[in-house]
Structure formats: C-alpha cells, structure tokens
Amino acid sequence: MGTLTIKVPDLGEGIAEVELVAWRVQPGDTVAEDQVLADVMTDKATVEIPSPAAGRVLALGGEVGQQIAVGAELIRIDVADGGEAQEAVPAVPAVSAPAPAAMPAPAERARPSAGKPLAAPAVRHRATVLGIDLRQVSGSSADGRILHEDLDAWLLRRPGPPTPDAARYAERHDEEAVPVTGVRRRIAQRMQDAMRRIPHFTYVEEVDVTELELLRARINERWGGERAHLTLLPLLVRAVVLAVPRFPQINARFDDEAGVLTRHGAVHVGIATQTAAGLMVPVLRHAEARDLWSSATEIARLADAARAGRATRDELSGSTLTVTSLGALGGIASTPIINTPEVAIVGVNRIVQRPVMLGGAVVARRMMNLSSSFDHRVVDGQLAAEFVQAVRASLECPALLFVE
C-alpha cells in the first residue's frame, strides 16, 4: 500500500498555473487507471487530467475556480502497489461552498385579533393595486406588521390563478450570485487586458452584397449535394486573404513588451464562435491555401468542436487575424475587441434589404456593414480604411474572389 501524489502537469506554452474548473471524483471514490480525475483550464483550452494508477481518492488539492501552480499537488490517491510510496496521510475532504438553500418563507406572526392590520402606507398602496385584503395576510415583523415580503408570500400560496395585475406588478426581490469561473473568467481577463493595452479604433463601412448572395445561392444550388454548404464566412475569409498581401501590417501580431511587430505570410484566421461556455476563437489555419469549400468544411468542423468542448489547444491558438460575426443578430454596427496580440479584427453585421440609389434609380439591395477594429499603435487610420475598402471591392464584385 502507498500514497500517490499527482501534481499539475506542465502543459507547455510557458503556462505557470491553471484554473481548476471541475472535479470528476471525490474523496473515497475508487478510480481506475486513466480515469479522468479533474478538468483544468489554461489560457487556451480545458485539459483533462487522468489518473496514472488505480486506487482510492484520499484528498483533493483545491477547489473549483482556484488557480493552481504547475507542479503543485492536485490530488492524492491510495494505491495498492507502485506509485510513490510515502507516509500515509489522512484523507481530507475538499472544502466546497454548500449549495444555496431555498429561502424560507417569512415566519408568520399572529396579528391582534381585532383592529386595523398594521402596514406601512407603501404596503397598503401595493395591496390595493394587487387587490389584496390585508385582513387575510399575516405579518412577519416582530409587532405583526405586514411587509412587502408578506404580500409576495400571500400571492404565492393563495388559491386560484393570480390576477393579471398581480402577475404583472408583483415585485421581485430575488438575486443570484454567479461565480465567474472557467472559460468565462478567461474571456473576462483577455477582454480586460485587450481594452487596457490596445488603443482601439473601429472603422465601419457598408457593403452591397446583393451579387455575392446571388452567387452563393447559385453555388449551393449547383454543388450543395456534393460539396460543403457555403455561408458568408468562407467568402469573407477569401476576400480577406486576397487583401492581406497588399496590407501586411494588418495580418500581424504585436509584442508590445518587446516592441516587435511580426508580419505573417500565412493567414491563420480566428473564427470567433459563441459556445455555451462563452466566446471561443478556433483557428482556420493557412486560409491562403484553401478554396471556398475547404474553408467552409474546416470552419464548420472547428465551430462544432468548440461548441462541444472538443477543440484542442492547437486549434484555439496561433491566429493572425480574427473574423467575428453575430449572424442574423449582428445589428447594424458593432465595435469588436481585438484578439490580442493580433492588430485587427473584422466584424460582420447582419444583411438587410433596403432601398439604395443605383444608376439614378432607387432599387432594393442587400446591404451589410463591416465593423472592423484596429490597433492604432501600429495601424494608421488610412491603412485600415484602404484594407477594408479592398475587402469590400471583392465582396461587391465576387468575380474578383476567383482572380489572383
């Protein structure tokens, strides 16, 4: 018999600490070799920590939400043989916050059997609005005075459905404290860091995507059964790829501590993806070497992996320029935050049909805004505008997407 101490492994990329996001076992549990013990999160992804041996859990090394240094004790298990034979240590259950108990209804105290019910003017007014006879309500204060909480309790337990007024005007006093942990904490830290360190400026331009949408529909009709379904994103990525060689300052990463801007020939496009855990940015690698269908297939695969929590660290790192879209909910304009250490992000707003002057006549066109943000330390306003105009030119004349 012996005790095996399992430490937080070195996860590479210079990671010094991880966040404990979930325990898969508890003290006293029997675990098998390779069974997942805990989930920890780095700056990029969630990593499962497996058990190197079978045994029984003795102690957990931290609480969910806690930051734990690489090399620190994560968990101890009692093993039948092998492992690190050490002096036995009594099992110490992890301390965790108890689940919040349901708030009990205010204790009712009997009112004097005779006389006018005791209540403040505001409570009397609310009771009148709700159609409540205060003589039917028991007060919970020390002197039997009726409080707003007593009205709420009476509404919950009175027979029959509540009146429309009661349902519409009943006050609510509930609140919920939600710890910001896991992916959401990482997102908060990265957004705060990006806004604090990067002087953003956003450039908004409208784009007539009527011809682009007609082409996309025709391509999907012709190849839909044989190739990947084309959304707007692969077409936008292609337009960005064609513009980048003229604007190498845009497809770059800026190390502000070293004062070095690295321009990249490869176009690794981050695709901002909303997941149940928060915003993640899987990376479409070497977009410059992909045709429309290859991009569409890979974007769909990456989005599915991110939403299912299966995206690897490599798939969530290394982007050189990011594209973000809220789809049909995209609004008319936005101010996207740069995915540091990149220097640019291209935002897509929703497509709407509206009247536009064209050739001296008012015609219906499908219009969309591009809302793009840039790092003003290394990207000047004119350069950013010229880049967006180059992207716009390819989208408004989609034949250019197929011409080098």
MARKOL-911387 format. One record per residue (C-alpha): residue in three letters; x, y, z. Coordinates in steps of 0.05 Angstrom, whole numbers, plus 5000, padded with zeros to 4 digits. Layout:
// residues N
AlaXYZ;...
//
This chain:
// residues 404
Met500050005000;Gly502450714987;Thr500351424972;Leu501051704901;Thr501352464897;Ile499052714829;Lys501553404811;Val499153914760;Pro502953734696;Asp506954204653;Leu502154374597;Gly507354744555;Glu507055444523;Gly510155744585;Ile503955614627;Ala505455734700;Glu498655604731;Val491855314712;Glu484855414737;Leu481254824768;Val474454814732;Ala471554134753;Trp472853534798;Arg470852864767;Val472052484833;Gln471152594907;Pro474952334968;Gly473351604980;Asp471851454906;Thr475350864874;Val478751054809;Ala481550644751;Glu487950764713;Asp486951304660;Gln480351534691;Val479552284687;Leu480452604756;Ala479553344741;Asp478853864687;Val483654454688;Met483855054642;Thr489655414611;Asp489256074572;Lys487155674511;Ala483255054529;Thr480554574580;Val485053974594;Glu483053314627;Ile487853034679;Pro487752264680;Ser489951814737;Pro496551444724;Ala494350874770;Ala488350544802;Gly486750684874;Arg482351054923;Val481951814928;Leu484852084993;Ala484852834984;Leu483553374932;Gly488553934924;Gly483954524913;Glu477054804899;Val473554934834;Gly475455624809;Gln482155624845;Gln488655784809;Ile493755224819;Ala501155274800;Val504254774753;Gly507854254796;Ala503354354856;Glu499453784887;Leu492953644851;Ile490453014885;Arg492752434928;Ile490551714919;Asp491751074958;Val494650554911;Ala495349804923;Asp502349784895;Gly507050214854;Gly506850964853;Glu510651394903;Ala510751024969;Gln510251575021;Glu507951655092;Ala500451565093;Val496552205101;Pro489352205126;Ala484152375075;Val481953095077;Pro475553245041;Ala475653844995;Val472154445023;Ser466754684976;Ala461555214982;Pro454754905001;Ala449154984951;Pro444955584970;Ala438855355008;Ala431955574987;Met430056205024;Pro424756035075;Ala418256405074;Pro417956965125;Ala415756695192;Glu408556895204;Arg406557205269;Ala399557285291;Arg396457975290;Pro391958225344;Ser385157915332;Ala381758585328;Gly383459255298;Lys386359515233;Pro392159105202;Leu398959415214;Ala402559615150;Ala406560195121;Pro403060655070;Ala407160365013;Val405059665031;Arg397759875036;His398160204968;Arg401259594936;Ala395959144968;Thr390559584938;Val393659544869;Leu394158784875;Gly387158714903;Ile389558404968;Asp385358455031;Leu390558585086;Arg385958255137;Gln387657595102;Val395257705107;Ser399457535168;Gly405158005184;Ser412157735197;Ser415258325234;Ala416158295309;Asp409958715322;Gly405758355270;Arg406658905217;Ile405558675145;Leu411558745099;His412458715024;Glu415158005033;Asp408657805066;Leu404758045005;Asp409457634960;Ala408457015003;Trp400957105003;Leu400857164927;Leu404756514920;Arg400056104964;Arg393256394952;Pro388355934915;Gly386856014841;Pro390956344787;Pro393757034802;Thr390057624773;Pro393257964713;Asp395058554756;Ala398358114809;Ala402657754757;Arg404458404722;Tyr406158844781;Ala408658364834;Glu415458594859;Arg421458134856;His426958144908;Asp430857524887;Glu438057554865;Glu443357054846;Ala450857084855;Val454356714797;Pro461856594805;Val465656784742;Thr470056164731;Gly472855734676;Val472255974604;Arg468256584625;Arg473756814673;Arg479056734618;Ile474757124570;Ala473857684621;Gln481357714634;Arg483157724559;Met477958254543;Gln480158694600;Asp487458614580;Ala485958774507;Met482059404524;Arg487159644574;Arg493259534530;Ile490759674459;Pro488360354435;His482560114391;Phe479360474334;Thr473560204295;Tyr472160334222;Val465160174195;Glu463660104120;Glu457359874085;Val457859344031;Asp452859163977;Val452758403979;Thr446958303931;Glu451257983877;Leu455157593929;Glu448857293958;Leu446157113889;Leu452756763872;Arg452756403939;Ala445656153927;Arg447355913857;Ile453655553881;Asn449855193936;Glu444355003888;Arg449454723838;Trp454254383887;Gly450054313950;Gly449453563946;Glu456853443931;Arg460753983969;Ala460354364034;His454754874042;Leu457455574033;Thr455756104084;Leu458056824081;Leu464256684124;Pro468456284073;Leu467256834021;Leu469257374071;Val475456984090;Arg477356934017;Ala476557684009;Val481057804069;Val486257314042;Leu486457693976;Ala487258364011;Val492658164060;Pro498758154013;Arg497658893999;Phe497059044073;Pro502058614111;Gln501459074172;Ile494358804183;Asn496058064184;Ala500758124243;Arg501958024317;Phe504758574362;Asp509258414422;Asp508559084457;Glu513358894513;Ala518958744463;Gly516659284415;Val516558794356;Leu511158724302;Thr511358054267;Arg508258054198;His505857364176;Gly505657084106;Ala500956534128;Val493856764141;His491256394203;Val484256664212;Gly481056634280;Ile473556494275;Ala470056794336;Thr465056264358;Gln459656314411;Thr459155694455;Ala455255524517;Ala461555654558;Gly462956334525;Leu466456624465;Met472056194436;Val476456314375;Pro478355674337;Val483455794282;Leu482655664207;Arg489955524190;His493055714124;Ala486756034096;Glu491056284038;Ala491855564014;Arg484455374018;Asp478855423966;Leu471855623987;Trp469454914002;Ser475654724042;Ser474755354084;Ala467255214093;Thr468554494115;Glu474054684164;Ile470155274193;Ala464254824207;Arg468654284238;Leu472254784283;Ala465655104305;Asp462754424323;Ala468954234362;Ala468854884401;Arg461454834418;Ala462354114440;Gly468454274482;Arg472953834439;Ala477454374409;Thr484754264424;Arg489754794447;Asp492854794378;Glu486054924347;Leu484955514394;Ser491655874386;Gly496056194334;Ser491256634295;Thr494057234259;Leu487457594244;Thr480457464270;Val473557494239;Thr467457564283;Ser460057514264;Leu453557524303;Gly449757254243;Ala442457464239;Leu443257824306;Gly449158234281;Gly445858914287;Ile447659484241;Ala454459634271;Ser459059384327;Thr465759544359;Pro469358874363;Ile475158784411;Ile481858574382;Asn484157864397;Thr490858054427;Pro496558014406;Glu493458104337;Val492558804310;Ala485958744272;Ile479158424275;Val473858434220;Gly466658444245;Val460658234203;Asn453758544215;Arg447158274191;Ile444858314119;Val438658744108;Gln434758914045;Arg433759664038;Pro432860193984;Val439360443952;Met440660953897;Leu443660583838;Gly444460873768;Gly439861453785;Ala434261003810;Val432160743877;Val432859983879;Ala432559453933;Arg439359183950;Arg442058714003;Met446759124047;Met451458934103;Asn456359324146;Leu463359114162;Ser465459374231;Ser472959274238;Ser477559474296;Phe484959604292;Asp490859724339;His492360464330;Arg499460374355;Val501560014292;Val495760104243;Asp494260804217;Gly487161014200;Gln488461084126;Leu491660394122;Ala485760084158;Ala480760444112;Glu484560214050;Phe484559494075;Val477059494088;Gln475859804020;Ala479859253987;Val475658734023;Arg469359104004;Ala471359123930;Ser471958363928;Leu465358253962;Glu461558743917;Cys464558443854;Pro465057703874;Ala468457503809;Leu474657813839;Leu474657263892;Phe476756783837;Val482057233806;Glu489057263836;
//
